[in-house]
Structure formats: C-alpha cells, structure tokens
Amino acid sequence: MLEVNLSPHLSLQEVKSLTDLGAINKLLQETISRERRIEVELDELLDHKQDLEIKLVDVHKSSEVLELLKVDSEQMTTSITGTSVMAQRVSSKVRELDLAQSRVQSTITRITAIVDRNNCVDGLQTAMAAEDFEQAAAHIEKFLELDDSRLDEKQETTVGQPTACEEFAQAEEQRNLLKQTRDQLEEVVRSRFADAARQKSHKAALRFVKLFPPLGLAEEGLAAFCGYLRDLVGGRAQVLAEVVVVAALTAVCVGAQEDFDHLKESIERTRAGGEEEEAAPDFVGVLTNLFKDLAVAVDDNVEMVQKCFGEGALLTVIQSMQEECDARATSVLKKFADFRELKRLADNIQNRGLALGGSSPDPREVESYLEELLMLCQRSEEYTLFMIGKIKDPVLASVTTPMSPVALESKFRSGSFTLVVDELTAYYISMEEYYMSENVSMAIRIDETPMGSLTSSMVDDVFYILQKCARRSLTTNSVQCICAGLNNVNTALSSTYRDALQANLRVGPGKLVAAAASAPGEDAAPLVEGRVPGIEFAVALNSAEVSADYVIKLRRELEGYVAEAFPGAEQERLKSCLQDLGETSTTIRQICSHSLEALAGAINTRLRPTLDAVSSCDYEMGESEYAVQELSEDLWVTNLLVALDLGMQWLMPHLTSENYDALVQLMMDLLVTRLEVLVLQKKFNQLGALQLDRELRSLVSHFTAITSRSVREKFARLTQMATILNLESVNEMLDYWGENAAGMTWRLTAAEVRRVLELRSDFRPETIAQLPL
C-alpha cells in the first residue's frame, strides 16, 4: 500500500488524492482535534478582548501625552542650549576676572611685602640706634618670615620682567643690610647677656635671653641660659633686691659658693676645736639652700622657658640643674659623711662586740647623727620628688625632645647625687637599726615595775622607742628607708622583745597561786618588799596583753600615715611590711594565752578537791532529802564558789580587765569539762535533776557577776543535760528535738542525749533505745 503523509498541513490537491479510508479517517480526526484547539485559543483570545480594548484606549491616550512631551522636550532642549552658550560666555568672563583679581592681589601682596620689608629695615635701624633690642629682634623675625614667603622669587623666574628684577635686586640689598644688622645684634645680645650673667643681674639676663629665639639662636640661647642658672646657683656673690616676679630667683637664692666656703671654714674650725658645739657646720642648711636655689631656678622660669624655647626646653633646664646638683650636693653630702666619719661609725656598728676590747658606739651619739642624717635624706628625697614631678608633667609627654622624660628620669636616678644619697640611706638604715636595738635592749635590762602599775616599765619604754624610730623613718619619704625601718621594728618585737616577755613569764604561776588564802578568814601570804609573792607573773601577763594591743595600735597609726602620704604601688608595698606587725601581735597574744592557761590550770588544781565533792553527792533523793538540800549551806556548789573567789577574786586588781576576763573564761572551760565528766558518772531521779539544775544556775549566776563576757555559751552543754534530766518522760524529749527545737541549738549529739537519758534511774533503757532521734 502506498505510504501517505498525513500531516495536517496537506494541500487541497494532496487531500483529494487520498484513497485510503484509514488515512482519510485519521486525517479527519486530526483535523477535528486541531479545530478544537483553535476554538479553545479563539475563546481565550475573546476572553481578553475587553482587556485589550482598555489597553488600546490607554495607548491612544499615551500617544497624546507623548506628543505633548515631545513638544516640551524640544522647547527645553532649545532653552538648555541657549543657557549653555550663555554659561560658557559668563564662565570665560569669570576666569578673566579671577585672573585679573589674582594678579591684583599678587601685586598688592608684593607691594605690601615691599612696604613691610622697608618698614622692617627702617624700624631695625631705628631700634638699633635707640638700643631697643627687643623691637630690633622683632623686626628681624618678621623680615625672615617675609623673606621665606613665595613673593621673594628667584631671579631666573623673573627674566624679562624689569619690575620683578628691580624688586629682586631691592630685596637682595635689604637682605644684605639685614644680615649685617642681624650679625651686629647677635654680638650685642651675646655680649650683653654675658655681662648680665657676670654681674648676676637676673632681670637683664632674662631680657637678653629672650632675644635669642627671634634671631634663630634658640639652642644657643637655651644653653647660655642654663649655664647662667648654674653659675647663679653655684657662684653668685650677692643677692639683688629686685622685687619682681621675673627676679624671684635672685631675691630668694643665697649664693651656694658662699655657703660652701663658709661650710669649709666651719669644718676646719670645728676640727681644730676652736668652736663650740653650737657653731658646728650646718650641712642641712647648706643643702637646703642649694635645693631651694635649684627648685626656684626651675619653677620660676617654667613659663619663660616654654614660651621662648618651646615646651620641651624645660627638660633641658632640669637636666642642667641636675648636673649642678650632682656636682654641688654630692660635694656637701660627701663632706658630711667624711666630717661625721659615718663609714667608721657604720663599721663599728657592724663589727660591735667582735673586736677584742672594742666598745660599741654610744646610742645617744648615734641619735644626734641620725637626726642630721634624717634631715639630709629628707631634703634630698623632697628635692628628687619635686624634680621628678616636673619631668613627669603630662604636657612634656607629647613633646618631641632630644631626651625623652623617661630617659631623663632614668639619668636623674642614676647620677652621682642619687648614688651618694643611696649611700647615706644605707648609713641611716644601719644606724637606725643599731639605735633601736640598743635602746630596746637597754629598756629590757632596766625593766622594773613601779608601785601600783599593772605592767612593767619596759612596755612603755620599748614602744616609745619603736614608735619614735618608725615615725622618723616615715618622715624620710623614702620607701626604702620606711620598709627597712618597719622591718626593724617588727624584728625587734618578734625577737628581742618577745624573748623578754617569755623570760618574764617563765617564773610560772606557782608562787602567785600559793599567795592566795586557802580558806575564808585566813590571811594571804605576807608581802615581800611591799609586793605580793609571785606578782611578777601577773605583771608579765599584763605586759604581754598590753603589748599585743600596742602592736595593733602602732600598726594602725602607721597605716594611716602611709595611706595619706603614699599613693598606688608604694602604698601597697608599705602595707605588706605592716602586715608582719599583725602576725607579731598574734604571736604575743598567744604567749599571753598560754600563760593564762597555766595560771588557770594552777588555780584549778586548788579547786579540784572541792569540785570532786560532786562524786559523793546522791542525786537519787526523796522529797525530804531534797528539802534538806534546799535549806543546806554546805553544798558542793557553795564550797566551790567560795574556793573560786579565794583563788581568783583577789587577782582582779592585779590583772588587766582583758586578762581577768580571759582567766574567768578559762576557768569556766576547766570547770565545765570536769563537771560534765562527774555528772555522767551519777544517777538521777526527777528531784535530783531539779537539784542539779538549781546548782548549775548558781554557777551561771556567779560567773555572770564576775565577768563581762558571755557565760551561758560555756554552760550550754551542762544546761541542756540538766534540761534532759528534768523531763517527765522519755518521749517528752521529742518536744525539744528536731523540728520542735523552736530555735534551740543543741550542743549534744543524739548518742549523748540517749546517754544522758540513761542517767535517769526511772527511765527504761528499751524506751530510750526506741526513741527516734
């Protein structure tokens, strides 16, 4: 069969040529299907007809607007084109005007510069003729500023411009004239400043030193001024009387060279023995005057130096003054050390007692040196702190200088003056330690107990010496000295003084306890030389207790001074030294506590027979026995209280209140411990429990009357034992235990509660065992 193309796009001729029925039917079906699809598409298009019509209307309206926009755009284009052409014409005119204006301005500036230069030259000549050097320097400074401006063009840039060439020639002529006058002024300023320096005329020196910077000689002027200040401090022969701020240095300072000469003469006279003690060399006065001169030289010239030479110039002045200090102050301190023979004295102190037949220096002589040495160290530290404060000025931290403030401070602290001060500080520390130890040892050797005094004399003597030495070290303002002084104070307390306290307490409480009356109505032991036998032990106890308090008071006093005088890290360092005093106070208090325990033990030994009478008491009593006990005065508790008063109450006037209260507390501990043991050995019925409770109340009441400290805490366990023994039944214990305790803190454990319950002869053991505690 012939294959026929059944494509839906067949031509009519091809359709007519079809003869196969199947192909015709298939083509028909495809045609029908295609027709349906076309109908669907037509329906969809018809559905969008309304939208399309609306859009066509909008397009039509838009076309009208576009026409209007086209017309407006053409008009705007025409307007912009015209404006652009006009702007270009205006811009060209403006450029021409600006060029003309700049040329006019340049001409005016050049004319002004010419006039100013002429004025400077004329004014310079007039000022020089009138010796108005300040005005002359101002004219030179202004001319140099004009000369550096762009108006002074070089000759090659002005070729072909006759006026400019003439101006350049005129400027060169003026420049040469100015140079000649400037050289002349420089010579005048140098010579006049040198004359003022030689004559020690501070006012004139300040006048001419201010002229160096305008002449471009700032470094030379600063160096000259520093040299003048050094000469003024070190060699001025007289004091001028100008009472003005700029001359304050002259009005205050005293010539250091005069002081040195006088000091030298005084030393020679003193060594020759021709002068009395009052005429001894005044090292402190000389050094104080020198430091005053140096400080005033810096402080009174800060404003002038920074204004004329710049902020960083102050560091140069400080460095120069410190060089003078290294020379002058070092000389004074070395002369002092040689004159007082400090090295020999320090060697004798260090080697005291080692050389055969050698003698130790007299502490009184050492103290006289200490006071002078202290003043020298104090003045040196004050001067150092003043200068370091100037170096650390925040203004100088941001200024670029040849030597930074940090480097200058390092150099300051490593100079010859600082080294000599450190050497004197070492002498001071050694001598202060010797003076302290010798006087403390002497106070211990001459220790005595004045009549009516509770403590011995060494307590007040030693702490007066330590307080004096500590305060003296604090006034040096040197952290090194203060730390050494505080360490020496603590060493003296924790070794020499502590050993002395322990030695006094080694006599023991035996004689003191034996001196008490043994029974009511009996007399105490007779007095020996007007004193109670063994009273030395009580005095030693009081001395230890008072000493512990004195150490704390001394620490608080020193801490207050340190907190006020020293900031930051230095304060923390000093406080760490003071912490050792707290430990020393604790150690001394422990020594006192151990000795009080020994005294309490000795008293308790005398009370032991009376206390042990409890073991013979019967607490399983009937009503008749209970009534007898209630009326009887011969009870163990009555006898115990009488014996307690005989053994302790007489000690009250011989002990400090703190020691007596502590002794009462220790006695209560011993009595309570022994009573607990004795009670646990007894058997009770309810009446016996009532009797025990009444006896315990008597004890608590008595101790409350003789001490200011808490008593009930000491008797808490015994009181709770009495409470348990007074219960009506075993199960009643649950009303006081656990959640039903009602704020009561039990000092007894559950096992101890059961043991106490078992002391009641009328309580059944099985009931006690079943009690849910």
Number of C-alpha atoms within 10 A of each C-alpha: 4 6 7 14 13 16 10 12 10 12 9 8 8 12 16 10 9 14 11 12 9 10 15 16 11 12 18 14 12 15 15 12 12 13 12 12 12 12 12 12 12 12 12 11 12 12 11 11 12 11 11 13 11 11 12 12 12 12 12 12 11 12 12 12 12 12 11 11 12 12 12 12 12 11 12 12 12 11 11 12 12 11 12 11 11 11 12 11 11 12 12 11 12 12 11 12 12 12 12 12 12 12 12 12 12 13 13 12 13 17 14 12 19 19 12 17 24 16 14 24 21 14 18 25 18 14 18 20 11 11 13 13 20 16 18 28 25 18 26 24 18 15 22 18 10 17 17 10 10 9 16 17 16 12 13 8 10 15 10 9 11 10 10 18 18 12 19 18 13 15 19 14 12 18 17 12 13 21 13 12 18 20 12 12 21 19 12 16 24 18 13 17 25 19 14 19 23 14 15 22 18 22 19 17 24 19 17 21 25 22 25 22 18 18 21 15 14 19 13 14 23 22 16 19 23 20 17 20 26 22 18 28 29 23 17 21 15 14 15 17 11 15 10 11 12 16 20 19 28 27 16 16 23 23 22 23 19 16 20 20 11 15 20 15 13 18 21 16 16 17 12 9 10 11 14 9 9 7 12 15 20 17 21 20 14 22 25 18 19 27 24 19 25 26 18 18 24 23 16 15 19 16 13 15 22 14 12 18 18 15 19 21 23 23 23 18 23 23 20 20 24 22 17 21 23 18 15 20 24 20 17 21 22 16 16 21 18 12 14 13 11 19 14 12 17 18 12 17 19 14 13 15 12 11 9 7 7 11 13 16 17 10 18 11 10 18 16 11 16 20 13 16 25 21 19 24 24 20 19 22 17 16 18 17 14 13 21 18 12 19 22 15 11 11 11 18 15 12 14 11 15 11 13 17 23 13 11 18 18 11 14 21 14 11 16 19 25 20 14 18 19 15 15 22 21 16 20 25 20 19 24 26 21 22 23 23 22 16 18 23 18 14 20 20 11 10 15 13 14 10 10 9 11 21 26 20 17 23 22 16 18 23 19 13 18 25 18 13 20 24 17 19 24 21 16 22 20 19 16 15 23 23 21 21 26 25 18 22 23 23 18 20 23 18 11 14 24 19 14 19 21 17 11 18 22 12 14 18 23 15 16 22 22 17 19 22 17 16 12 10 7 10 11 16 15 11 10 9 7 8 12 17 20 18 19 23 22 25 21 28 30 25 26 31 23 21 25 22 16 16 23 18 12 18 20 15 13 20 17 11 13 20 15 10 13 15 10 8 9 14 16 14 13 21 18 11 17 23 13 18 24 17 15 20 23 16 15 26 19 15 20 25 19 14 23 23 18 17 23 24 17 18 24 21 13 16 20 14 11 19 21 15 15 18 14 10 13 13 22 18 18 12 10 9 14 17 13 10 14 12 9 10 11 9 15 18 20 16 16 20 18 17 23 18 17 20 24 18 16 14 18 14 11 20 22 20 14 14 21 22 18 18 26 22 19 21 22 20 15 15 18 17 15 14 18 14 11 16 19 14 11 18 19 25 20 20 19 24 24 18 21 23 19 14 16 18 14 15 17 16 13 14 19 14 9 14 17 13 14 12 19 15 10 17 21 16 17 21 19 18 24 21 16 22 28 21 15 11 17 22 14 11 23 14 11 16 17 14 10 11 13 10 9 11 11 15 15 15 10 14 11 13 20 19 16 21 26 21 20 25 14 15 16 13 17 8 12 19 15 10 14 10 14
